[in-house]
Amino acid sequence: MLGDPEMISFAGGNPAAEGYPLEDIIRLSDKVLREKGAKIAQYGSTDGLQEFRESALQYLIKPRGVEAAVENTLTLTGSSQGFDLMARVLLDPGDTVLCDGATFVGALQAYHMAEANVVGVEMDDDGVIPEDLEEKIVRCRPKFFYTIPTFQNPTGKTIPAARRQKIAELAAKYDMFVLEDDPYCDLRFRGETVPPIKTFDRADKVVLFNSFSKILIPGLRLGVAVGPEELLKRMSLAKQAAIAFSNTLGEAIADAYLREGLLPAQIARISPIYGRRCDRLAAGVDRFFPKGTKYVMPDGGMFLWAELPGDPQNYDLTELRMKALKEIKVGFIDGNEMSAIPGKFRNCIRLNFTREPFERIDEGLERLGAFLKIHTGVSQ
Ligand SMILES: Cc1ncc(COP(=O)(O)O)c(C=O)c1O
């Protein structure tokens, strides 16, 4: 349905197409194929292209304060692959995974496919609440805790440093792995950088995933895991059985991109665009959505999470989502889709602010606001 040009989508996690550095990618594809064509064309190693893993460490991971060696890295075919690999090596049917109360659907799918019992941790404006996390660790004995600490999908919230430290301490205290999924951290358009949970990880229990999808292009299907060597070895074996190795051409392009030092300028180019679109979207929600709609203003990333007023149980946004697509041609994701706490987010809407330009943001929110007022009974 998104192929329809009239459709205004706040639904996906799509980067702005005008932000793609296509000219650089065309030039670097040519360069790496000419310089290393035979190597790139050949079957590669399951762990990933050595040069790429080194440059990911040097240009992406270490600048964020994470100390790691190449043996602590594994190339992922998009960080999505990592959810599946973690599930394969750590989960048996019936095992528990803890995650943020509302979380990324793709990861939920991987855990459900593994027949895991997924339990959501309560969140406030600063993301997951450590006291609730500890209570659930003690009660559920999870195999791991999956969290998206920065500009969270779907809520846009960021966990502050003190809580991150606490999460790392809980991982050590209860001998539990933490999967820190951080694809949005570089897309900051205001406020101060917060160190990854991995920087507080004295017990080597945290696996950090970063992705090239949101900062470069999703089509490369490239991510990197940084974590305990033993665990990554097991994930690498599972990866070998699944796809043998990742897209070596993509790794070589990303490697050249990083080594030419192009990433900071790319991030500096796209983040302010996203910041302006975020502000525009927030202004539209204030103007057109039912009175009493709340949200935490994101400092980066791609999503704003709108909480409609009143009792969540009075809403059925899953049904309204389909109706909105057909009748007003506006797409959004409803809270039910992303909920790991049954019934909790029935009144919530995730709005992506990176895909649509200003005029379409305004137009889409005007249509959606009027639609919500009619169909939810919140007339103000
Ligand atoms: C939190 C989160 N993790 C991972 C991904 C998937 O990223 P990739 O394209 O690297 O598989 C997404 C994509 O939307 C996401 O929102």
The ligand as a Tripos MOL2 file, in Angstrom:
@<TRIPOS>MOLECULE
LIG
   16    16     1     0     0
SMALL
NO_CHARGES

@<TRIPOS>ATOM
      1 C1         15.5980   -1.2430   17.0740 C.3       1 LIG1
      2 C2         15.9330   -1.8370   15.7470 C.ar      1 LIG1
      3 N1         16.8580   -2.7900   15.6670 N.ar      1 LIG1
      4 C3         17.1950   -3.3320   14.4910 C.ar      1 LIG1
      5 C4         16.5900   -2.9450   13.3260 C.ar      1 LIG1
      6 C5         16.9330   -3.6480   12.0380 C.3       1 LIG1
      7 O1         18.0500   -3.1230   11.5010 O.3       1 LIG1
      8 P1         18.7970   -3.8130   10.2790 P.3       1 LIG1
      9 O2         18.3600   -3.1070    9.0550 O.co2     1 LIG1
     10 O3         20.2470   -3.5880   10.6050 O.co2     1 LIG1
     11 O4         18.4700   -5.2540   10.2480 O.co2     1 LIG1
     12 C6         15.6260   -1.9510   13.3470 C.ar      1 LIG1
     13 C7         14.9610   -1.5360   12.1030 C.2       1 LIG1
     14 O5         14.0280   -0.8290   12.0330 O.2       1 LIG1
     15 C8         15.2850   -1.3870   14.5950 C.ar      1 LIG1
     16 O6         14.3430   -0.4400   14.7060 O.3       1 LIG1
@<TRIPOS>BOND
     1     1     2 1
     2     2     3 ar
     3     2    15 ar
     4     3     4 ar
     5     4     5 ar
     6     5     6 1
     7     5    12 ar
     8     6     7 1
     9     7     8 1
    10     8     9 2
    11     8    10 1
    12     8    11 1
    13    12    13 1
    14    12    15 ar
    15    13    14 2
    16    15    16 1
@<TRIPOS>SUBSTRUCTURE
     1 LIG1         1 GROUP 0 **** ****
